[in-house]
Amino acid sequence: MVETPVTLERVEAVLRDLPPQQLKAVLLFAEFVRERTHQEEDEDEEELWSLIESDRAYRVEHPDEVETYSTAEEMLAALGDAA
């Protein structure tokens, strides 16, 4: 079975064919999906900031354990020495 791509035009066409009493349910579901998507994006961003803050705190507490490299070659050489 070949699946047709989802486009705004297809969605609008389906909406036009629905009985008017079904439009409220569709709208509520679409708003639910939109809100859920924004919540997930916010949670992902909060998680990333938490990791960044943890990394910064670790670097402050253990400056001698943090290695910084200027080039990819330096980093690869250091990783090769550690193996």
C-alpha beads as a LAMMPS data file, in Angstrom:
LAMMPS data file: protein, C-alpha beads

83 atoms
82 bonds

1 atom types
1 bond types

-500.0 500.0 xlo xhi
-500.0 500.0 ylo yhi
-500.0 500.0 zlo zhi

Masses

1 110.0

Atoms # bond

1 1 1 0.000 0.000 0.000
2 1 1 1.425 3.385 -1.027
3 1 1 1.030 6.085 1.592
4 1 1 0.204 9.566 0.365
5 1 1 2.256 12.323 2.039
6 1 1 0.464 14.394 4.649
7 1 1 -0.049 17.944 3.476
8 1 1 -2.042 20.864 4.805
9 1 1 -4.239 20.599 1.711
10 1 1 -5.116 16.954 2.491
11 1 1 -5.907 17.804 6.101
12 1 1 -8.118 20.700 5.020
13 1 1 -9.915 18.488 2.477
14 1 1 -10.716 15.912 5.142
15 1 1 -11.911 18.623 7.517
16 1 1 -14.271 20.003 4.850
17 1 1 -15.845 16.532 4.502
18 1 1 -16.517 16.094 8.226
19 1 1 -19.927 16.776 9.696
20 1 1 -19.898 20.124 11.575
21 1 1 -20.514 18.431 14.932
22 1 1 -17.201 16.536 14.542
23 1 1 -15.117 19.686 14.035
24 1 1 -15.049 20.511 17.760
25 1 1 -13.543 17.094 18.576
26 1 1 -10.936 17.518 15.830
27 1 1 -10.049 21.009 17.061
28 1 1 -9.702 19.821 20.665
29 1 1 -7.453 16.964 19.552
30 1 1 -5.298 19.260 17.386
31 1 1 -4.901 21.707 20.280
32 1 1 -3.982 18.808 22.585
33 1 1 -1.296 17.603 20.153
34 1 1 0.056 21.145 19.727
35 1 1 0.267 21.700 23.498
36 1 1 1.859 18.301 24.051
37 1 1 4.480 19.078 21.381
38 1 1 5.360 22.395 23.039
39 1 1 5.619 20.699 26.449
40 1 1 7.995 18.061 25.071
41 1 1 10.160 20.754 23.455
42 1 1 10.273 22.677 26.745
43 1 1 11.184 19.508 28.673
44 1 1 13.961 18.709 26.191
45 1 1 15.342 22.239 26.527
46 1 1 15.204 22.070 30.329
47 1 1 17.064 18.753 30.270
48 1 1 19.785 20.168 28.022
49 1 1 20.239 23.239 30.254
50 1 1 20.442 20.959 33.286
51 1 1 23.275 19.008 31.630
52 1 1 25.087 22.227 30.724
53 1 1 24.762 23.540 34.281
54 1 1 26.030 20.233 35.696
55 1 1 29.008 20.345 33.363
56 1 1 29.817 23.920 34.360
57 1 1 29.564 23.073 38.070
58 1 1 31.867 20.077 37.591
59 1 1 34.428 22.220 35.757
60 1 1 34.401 24.751 38.616
61 1 1 34.796 22.060 41.285
62 1 1 37.432 20.043 39.375
63 1 1 39.385 22.397 37.095
64 1 1 42.407 20.090 37.080
65 1 1 40.334 17.197 35.668
66 1 1 39.016 19.123 32.680
67 1 1 41.030 18.826 29.491
68 1 1 40.606 21.305 26.658
69 1 1 41.767 20.755 23.094
70 1 1 42.234 23.332 20.351
71 1 1 41.946 20.924 17.441
72 1 1 40.314 17.638 16.601
73 1 1 43.757 16.149 16.081
74 1 1 44.786 17.014 19.661
75 1 1 41.633 15.403 21.001
76 1 1 42.089 12.253 18.897
77 1 1 45.712 11.972 20.027
78 1 1 44.668 12.266 23.666
79 1 1 41.951 9.654 23.198
80 1 1 44.430 7.372 21.477
81 1 1 46.808 7.699 24.445
82 1 1 43.995 6.841 26.866
83 1 1 43.080 3.612 25.063

Bonds

1 1 1 2
2 1 2 3
3 1 3 4
4 1 4 5
5 1 5 6
6 1 6 7
7 1 7 8
8 1 8 9
9 1 9 10
10 1 10 11
11 1 11 12
12 1 12 13
13 1 13 14
14 1 14 15
15 1 15 16
16 1 16 17
17 1 17 18
18 1 18 19
19 1 19 20
20 1 20 21
21 1 21 22
22 1 22 23
23 1 23 24
24 1 24 25
25 1 25 26
26 1 26 27
27 1 27 28
28 1 28 29
29 1 29 30
30 1 30 31
31 1 31 32
32 1 32 33
33 1 33 34
34 1 34 35
35 1 35 36
36 1 36 37
37 1 37 38
38 1 38 39
39 1 39 40
40 1 40 41
41 1 41 42
42 1 42 43
43 1 43 44
44 1 44 45
45 1 45 46
46 1 46 47
47 1 47 48
48 1 48 49
49 1 49 50
50 1 50 51
51 1 51 52
52 1 52 53
53 1 53 54
54 1 54 55
55 1 55 56
56 1 56 57
57 1 57 58
58 1 58 59
59 1 59 60
60 1 60 61
61 1 61 62
62 1 62 63
63 1 63 64
64 1 64 65
65 1 65 66
66 1 66 67
67 1 67 68
68 1 68 69
69 1 69 70
70 1 70 71
71 1 71 72
72 1 72 73
73 1 73 74
74 1 74 75
75 1 75 76
76 1 76 77
77 1 77 78
78 1 78 79
79 1 79 80
80 1 80 81
81 1 81 82
82 1 82 83
